[in-house]
């Protein structure tokens, strides 16, 4: 009986340590749970749980504006936006400023790199210029419509 108790006291801590090791290994493996959208004009991550790295590229033009919402709710999130020449135009962790814009000074392909460790949060990077150009187009159409109607023409 005494030998049996000794064996239990020796084996039980080893099993607990093995369980902890398995848990730590599994909780750090790469993975993503949530919603991920990668479009030519947007990169949207609604992260429930993320470990690892994700990349997306956007073809941008000088004068474009990126509207960014970046919030880390849990764990560690890091985002970097790189210009075509490799310089960093933004780098942050989503804890200080959560809504901001980035002005694009050079045309080309921009790379967005997201690194996460046991993270939960939101990263929305959207091209603001596309919406502005669309609205400008509507204003031009409305102005032409008013001009034409003053000459007796009607758009329908």
C-alpha positions as CSV (number, residue, x, y, z in Angstrom):
1,X,0.0,0.0,0.0
2,X,2.8,2.4,0.8
3,X,4.5,1.7,-2.5
4,X,1.3,2.3,-4.3
5,X,0.9,5.8,-2.6
6,X,4.4,6.7,-3.5
7,X,3.8,5.8,-7.2
8,X,0.7,7.9,-7.2
9,X,2.5,10.9,-5.8
10,X,5.2,10.5,-8.4
11,X,3.0,9.9,-11.4
12,X,0.4,12.5,-10.6
13,X,2.7,15.6,-10.7
14,X,4.2,14.3,-14.0
15,X,0.7,14.0,-15.5
16,X,-0.2,17.5,-14.4
17,X,3.0,18.9,-15.9
18,X,2.4,17.0,-19.2
19,X,-1.1,18.4,-19.3
20,X,0.1,22.0,-18.8
21,X,2.7,21.5,-21.5
22,X,0.1,20.3,-24.0
23,X,-2.2,23.2,-23.1
24,X,0.5,25.8,-23.6
25,X,1.5,24.3,-26.9
26,X,-2.0,24.1,-28.2
27,X,-2.9,27.7,-27.1
28,X,0.0,29.2,-29.0
29,X,-0.5,27.5,-32.4
30,X,-1.4,29.6,-35.3
31,X,-5.1,30.0,-36.1
32,X,-7.9,32.4,-36.8
33,X,-11.5,32.5,-35.5
34,X,-13.7,35.4,-36.7
35,X,-14.4,37.2,-39.9
36,X,-11.8,38.1,-42.5
37,X,-12.4,40.1,-45.7
38,X,-9.7,40.8,-48.2
39,X,-10.8,43.1,-51.1
40,X,-8.9,45.4,-53.5
41,X,-10.1,48.4,-51.4
42,X,-10.4,47.0,-47.9
43,X,-8.9,44.6,-45.3
44,X,-11.4,43.8,-42.5
45,X,-10.6,41.6,-39.6
46,X,-13.1,41.0,-36.8
47,X,-11.0,38.8,-34.6
48,X,-12.5,36.5,-31.9
49,X,-9.2,34.7,-31.5
50,X,-6.0,34.9,-33.5
51,X,-2.5,33.6,-33.2
52,X,0.1,34.1,-35.9
53,X,0.6,36.4,-38.9
54,X,-1.7,37.6,-41.7
55,X,-0.9,39.7,-44.8
56,X,-2.8,41.7,-47.3
57,X,-1.8,44.0,-50.1
58,X,-3.6,47.1,-51.5
59,X,-2.9,48.8,-54.8
60,X,-3.1,52.5,-53.8
61,X,-2.6,55.8,-55.6
62,X,-1.0,59.1,-54.5
63,X,-3.7,61.1,-52.7
64,X,-5.7,58.1,-51.5
65,X,-6.6,58.0,-47.9
66,X,-6.9,54.9,-45.7
67,X,-9.5,55.0,-43.0
68,X,-8.4,52.8,-40.1
69,X,-10.2,51.3,-37.1
70,X,-7.8,49.3,-34.9
71,X,-8.7,48.1,-31.5
72,X,-7.0,45.4,-29.4
73,X,-9.5,44.0,-26.8
74,X,-7.5,41.1,-25.6
75,X,-4.0,39.6,-26.0
76,X,-1.5,41.2,-28.4
77,X,-2.2,42.7,-31.8
78,X,0.4,44.5,-33.9
79,X,-0.2,46.1,-37.4
80,X,2.3,47.6,-39.8
81,X,1.6,49.2,-43.2
82,X,4.5,49.3,-45.6
83,X,4.9,51.5,-48.6
84,X,6.0,50.1,-52.0
85,X,9.6,51.1,-51.2
86,X,9.5,49.1,-47.9
87,X,9.3,52.1,-45.6
88,X,6.8,51.9,-42.8
89,X,3.9,54.4,-43.0
90,X,2.1,53.1,-39.9
91,X,3.1,50.8,-37.0
92,X,1.0,50.3,-33.8
93,X,-0.7,48.0,-31.4
94,X,-4.3,49.2,-31.4
95,X,-4.3,50.4,-27.8
96,X,-3.6,54.1,-28.0
97,X,-5.4,55.5,-31.0
98,X,-8.2,53.3,-32.4
99,X,-9.6,55.4,-35.3
100,X,-7.4,57.4,-37.7
101,X,-6.5,58.0,-41.3
102,X,-3.3,57.5,-43.3
103,X,-2.5,59.7,-46.3
104,X,-0.9,57.9,-49.3
105,X,1.9,59.9,-50.8
106,X,3.2,57.4,-53.3
107,X,1.3,55.1,-55.8
108,X,2.0,51.4,-55.7
109,X,1.3,48.2,-53.7
110,X,1.1,48.6,-50.0
111,X,1.5,45.6,-47.6
112,X,-0.4,45.3,-44.4
113,X,1.1,42.9,-41.8
114,X,-0.8,41.8,-38.8
115,X,0.8,39.8,-36.0
116,X,-1.3,38.4,-33.1
117,X,-0.8,36.4,-29.9
118,X,-4.0,35.2,-28.2
119,X,-5.7,38.2,-29.6
120,X,-9.2,39.5,-29.8
121,X,-10.0,42.8,-31.6
122,X,-10.9,44.7,-34.7
123,X,-8.8,45.8,-37.7
124,X,-10.6,47.6,-40.5
125,X,-8.5,49.3,-43.2
126,X,-10.6,50.8,-45.9
127,X,-9.8,53.0,-48.9
128,X,-11.7,56.3,-48.2
129,X,-10.8,57.8,-51.5
130,X,-13.1,55.4,-53.5
131,X,-16.1,56.6,-51.6
132,X,-15.1,60.3,-51.9
133,X,-14.7,59.9,-55.7
134,X,-18.1,58.3,-56.0
135,X,-19.7,61.1,-54.0
136,X,-17.8,63.7,-56.2
137,X,-19.2,62.0,-59.3
138,X,-22.8,62.2,-57.9
139,X,-22.3,66.0,-57.2
140,X,-21.1,66.5,-60.8
141,X,-24.1,64.5,-62.2
142,X,-26.5,66.6,-60.0
143,X,-24.8,69.8,-61.2
144,X,-25.2,68.7,-64.9
145,X,-28.8,67.7,-64.2
146,X,-29.6,71.2,-62.9
147,X,-27.8,72.8,-65.9
148,X,-29.7,70.6,-68.3
149,X,-33.1,71.2,-66.6
150,X,-32.6,74.9,-66.9
151,X,-32.4,74.4,-70.7
152,X,-35.6,72.4,-70.7
153,X,-34.1,68.9,-70.6
154,X,-35.1,66.3,-68.0
155,X,-33.0,63.4,-66.8
156,X,-34.9,60.4,-65.6
